[in-house]
Amino acid sequence: MGVTFEKFVRGEGPRLRAALVATFGPQRGTEAVADALAYGWENWERIEPMDNRMGYLFRVAYRVALRNGPRRAPAFTAPPADELPHFEPRLMLVDDQLVIPLSPCPSDAPPATTG
């Protein structure tokens, strides 16, 4: 016998959860993964010999999440400006979104050389 279901879930479960939570948000992503893993447990004899078990169960979870409504970007709100950490100077609050500016901060610029 190849990989056990338990070993597969320990190794690939966190990646599967991370992908679905990033795509559908914490609630829908977690629920979809739980449903997909339940399906995987019930059908492991058929899934275990597949070359891409992770991809197969991702599609199962993805379809479960879509059945629960259309795909929307997860809403992660930024904390209030006064609660932002002081140790990350490049993060900026723009329209209630945390962003990293594409241009370097003046403090990141290399020192000028005299020639």
Rosetta constraint file for C-alpha pairs under 8 A:
AtomPair CA 2 CA 48 HARMONIC 7.32 0.50
AtomPair CA 2 CA 49 HARMONIC 7.78 0.50
AtomPair CA 3 CA 7 HARMONIC 6.53 0.50
AtomPair CA 3 CA 8 HARMONIC 6.54 0.50
AtomPair CA 3 CA 48 HARMONIC 6.87 0.50
AtomPair CA 4 CA 8 HARMONIC 6.24 0.50
AtomPair CA 4 CA 48 HARMONIC 7.84 0.50
AtomPair CA 5 CA 9 HARMONIC 6.18 0.50
AtomPair CA 5 CA 40 HARMONIC 7.92 0.50
AtomPair CA 5 CA 41 HARMONIC 6.71 0.50
AtomPair CA 5 CA 44 HARMONIC 6.76 0.50
AtomPair CA 5 CA 48 HARMONIC 7.83 0.50
AtomPair CA 6 CA 10 HARMONIC 6.23 0.50
AtomPair CA 7 CA 11 HARMONIC 6.16 0.50
AtomPair CA 8 CA 12 HARMONIC 5.73 0.50
AtomPair CA 8 CA 13 HARMONIC 7.25 0.50
AtomPair CA 9 CA 13 HARMONIC 4.52 0.50
AtomPair CA 9 CA 14 HARMONIC 7.90 0.50
AtomPair CA 9 CA 37 HARMONIC 8.00 0.50
AtomPair CA 10 CA 14 HARMONIC 7.49 0.50
AtomPair CA 12 CA 16 HARMONIC 6.24 0.50
AtomPair CA 12 CA 54 HARMONIC 6.96 0.50
AtomPair CA 13 CA 17 HARMONIC 6.11 0.50
AtomPair CA 14 CA 18 HARMONIC 6.06 0.50
AtomPair CA 15 CA 19 HARMONIC 6.16 0.50
AtomPair CA 16 CA 20 HARMONIC 6.34 0.50
AtomPair CA 16 CA 33 HARMONIC 7.05 0.50
AtomPair CA 16 CA 54 HARMONIC 7.37 0.50
AtomPair CA 16 CA 58 HARMONIC 6.50 0.50
AtomPair CA 17 CA 21 HARMONIC 5.93 0.50
AtomPair CA 17 CA 29 HARMONIC 6.81 0.50
AtomPair CA 17 CA 30 HARMONIC 6.30 0.50
AtomPair CA 17 CA 33 HARMONIC 6.12 0.50
AtomPair CA 18 CA 22 HARMONIC 6.00 0.50
AtomPair CA 19 CA 23 HARMONIC 6.24 0.50
AtomPair CA 20 CA 24 HARMONIC 5.84 0.50
AtomPair CA 20 CA 25 HARMONIC 7.33 0.50
AtomPair CA 20 CA 29 HARMONIC 4.55 0.50
AtomPair CA 20 CA 30 HARMONIC 7.13 0.50
AtomPair CA 20 CA 32 HARMONIC 7.58 0.50
AtomPair CA 20 CA 33 HARMONIC 7.18 0.50
AtomPair CA 20 CA 58 HARMONIC 7.86 0.50
AtomPair CA 20 CA 61 HARMONIC 7.57 0.50
AtomPair CA 20 CA 62 HARMONIC 7.16 0.50
AtomPair CA 21 CA 25 HARMONIC 4.56 0.50
AtomPair CA 21 CA 26 HARMONIC 4.86 0.50
AtomPair CA 21 CA 27 HARMONIC 7.55 0.50
AtomPair CA 21 CA 28 HARMONIC 7.25 0.50
AtomPair CA 21 CA 29 HARMONIC 4.25 0.50
AtomPair CA 21 CA 30 HARMONIC 6.34 0.50
AtomPair CA 22 CA 26 HARMONIC 7.61 0.50
AtomPair CA 22 CA 29 HARMONIC 7.60 0.50
AtomPair CA 22 CA 74 HARMONIC 7.12 0.50
AtomPair CA 23 CA 29 HARMONIC 7.20 0.50
AtomPair CA 23 CA 71 HARMONIC 7.87 0.50
AtomPair CA 23 CA 72 HARMONIC 7.99 0.50
AtomPair CA 23 CA 73 HARMONIC 6.74 0.50
AtomPair CA 23 CA 74 HARMONIC 6.94 0.50
AtomPair CA 24 CA 28 HARMONIC 5.77 0.50
AtomPair CA 24 CA 29 HARMONIC 5.18 0.50
AtomPair CA 24 CA 65 HARMONIC 7.29 0.50
AtomPair CA 24 CA 71 HARMONIC 6.45 0.50
AtomPair CA 24 CA 72 HARMONIC 6.51 0.50
AtomPair CA 24 CA 73 HARMONIC 6.45 0.50
AtomPair CA 24 CA 74 HARMONIC 5.73 0.50
AtomPair CA 25 CA 29 HARMONIC 5.59 0.50
AtomPair CA 25 CA 73 HARMONIC 7.26 0.50
AtomPair CA 25 CA 74 HARMONIC 4.43 0.50
AtomPair CA 25 CA 75 HARMONIC 7.20 0.50
AtomPair CA 26 CA 30 HARMONIC 5.86 0.50
AtomPair CA 26 CA 74 HARMONIC 7.78 0.50
AtomPair CA 27 CA 31 HARMONIC 6.18 0.50
AtomPair CA 28 CA 32 HARMONIC 6.01 0.50
AtomPair CA 28 CA 65 HARMONIC 6.08 0.50
AtomPair CA 28 CA 68 HARMONIC 7.77 0.50
AtomPair CA 29 CA 33 HARMONIC 6.24 0.50
AtomPair CA 29 CA 61 HARMONIC 7.96 0.50
AtomPair CA 29 CA 65 HARMONIC 6.76 0.50
AtomPair CA 30 CA 34 HARMONIC 6.24 0.50
AtomPair CA 31 CA 35 HARMONIC 6.30 0.50
AtomPair CA 31 CA 65 HARMONIC 7.80 0.50
AtomPair CA 32 CA 36 HARMONIC 6.12 0.50
AtomPair CA 32 CA 61 HARMONIC 4.78 0.50
AtomPair CA 32 CA 62 HARMONIC 6.96 0.50
AtomPair CA 32 CA 64 HARMONIC 5.53 0.50
AtomPair CA 32 CA 65 HARMONIC 5.30 0.50
AtomPair CA 33 CA 37 HARMONIC 6.01 0.50
AtomPair CA 33 CA 58 HARMONIC 7.90 0.50
AtomPair CA 33 CA 61 HARMONIC 5.33 0.50
AtomPair CA 34 CA 38 HARMONIC 6.18 0.50
AtomPair CA 35 CA 39 HARMONIC 6.26 0.50
AtomPair CA 35 CA 61 HARMONIC 6.84 0.50
AtomPair CA 35 CA 64 HARMONIC 7.42 0.50
AtomPair CA 36 CA 40 HARMONIC 6.08 0.50
AtomPair CA 36 CA 57 HARMONIC 5.97 0.50
AtomPair CA 36 CA 58 HARMONIC 7.63 0.50
AtomPair CA 36 CA 60 HARMONIC 5.62 0.50
AtomPair CA 36 CA 61 HARMONIC 4.92 0.50
AtomPair CA 36 CA 64 HARMONIC 7.65 0.50
AtomPair CA 37 CA 41 HARMONIC 6.06 0.50
AtomPair CA 37 CA 57 HARMONIC 7.32 0.50
AtomPair CA 38 CA 42 HARMONIC 6.34 0.50
AtomPair CA 39 CA 43 HARMONIC 6.15 0.50
AtomPair CA 40 CA 44 HARMONIC 5.37 0.50
AtomPair CA 40 CA 47 HARMONIC 7.03 0.50
AtomPair CA 40 CA 57 HARMONIC 7.03 0.50
AtomPair CA 43 CA 47 HARMONIC 6.28 0.50
AtomPair CA 44 CA 48 HARMONIC 5.46 0.50
AtomPair CA 45 CA 49 HARMONIC 7.53 0.50
AtomPair CA 46 CA 50 HARMONIC 7.67 0.50
AtomPair CA 47 CA 53 HARMONIC 6.25 0.50
AtomPair CA 48 CA 53 HARMONIC 6.80 0.50
AtomPair CA 52 CA 56 HARMONIC 6.29 0.50
AtomPair CA 53 CA 57 HARMONIC 6.22 0.50
AtomPair CA 54 CA 58 HARMONIC 6.00 0.50
AtomPair CA 55 CA 59 HARMONIC 6.28 0.50
AtomPair CA 56 CA 60 HARMONIC 6.42 0.50
AtomPair CA 57 CA 61 HARMONIC 6.12 0.50
AtomPair CA 58 CA 62 HARMONIC 5.94 0.50
AtomPair CA 59 CA 63 HARMONIC 6.07 0.50
AtomPair CA 60 CA 64 HARMONIC 6.27 0.50
AtomPair CA 61 CA 65 HARMONIC 6.17 0.50
AtomPair CA 62 CA 66 HARMONIC 6.23 0.50
AtomPair CA 63 CA 67 HARMONIC 6.18 0.50
AtomPair CA 64 CA 68 HARMONIC 6.72 0.50
AtomPair CA 65 CA 69 HARMONIC 7.07 0.50
AtomPair CA 65 CA 71 HARMONIC 7.95 0.50
AtomPair CA 66 CA 70 HARMONIC 5.66 0.50
AtomPair CA 66 CA 71 HARMONIC 6.34 0.50
AtomPair CA 77 CA 96 HARMONIC 7.22 0.50
AtomPair CA 77 CA 97 HARMONIC 6.96 0.50
AtomPair CA 78 CA 93 HARMONIC 7.88 0.50
AtomPair CA 78 CA 96 HARMONIC 5.97 0.50
AtomPair CA 78 CA 97 HARMONIC 5.61 0.50
AtomPair CA 78 CA 98 HARMONIC 6.08 0.50
AtomPair CA 79 CA 83 HARMONIC 6.18 0.50
AtomPair CA 79 CA 84 HARMONIC 6.54 0.50
AtomPair CA 80 CA 84 HARMONIC 6.77 0.50
AtomPair CA 81 CA 93 HARMONIC 7.06 0.50
AtomPair CA 90 CA 100 HARMONIC 5.84 0.50
AtomPair CA 90 CA 101 HARMONIC 6.85 0.50
AtomPair CA 90 CA 105 HARMONIC 6.99 0.50
AtomPair CA 91 CA 98 HARMONIC 6.26 0.50
AtomPair CA 91 CA 99 HARMONIC 5.59 0.50
AtomPair CA 91 CA 100 HARMONIC 4.93 0.50
AtomPair CA 91 CA 101 HARMONIC 7.32 0.50
AtomPair CA 92 CA 98 HARMONIC 5.66 0.50
AtomPair CA 92 CA 99 HARMONIC 5.35 0.50
AtomPair CA 92 CA 100 HARMONIC 6.26 0.50
AtomPair CA 92 CA 101 HARMONIC 7.39 0.50
AtomPair CA 93 CA 97 HARMONIC 5.51 0.50
AtomPair CA 93 CA 98 HARMONIC 4.82 0.50
AtomPair CA 93 CA 99 HARMONIC 6.40 0.50
AtomPair CA 94 CA 98 HARMONIC 6.45 0.50
AtomPair CA 94 CA 99 HARMONIC 6.89 0.50
AtomPair CA 104 CA 108 HARMONIC 6.05 0.50
AtomPair CA 104 CA 109 HARMONIC 6.86 0.50
AtomPair CA 105 CA 109 HARMONIC 6.85 0.50
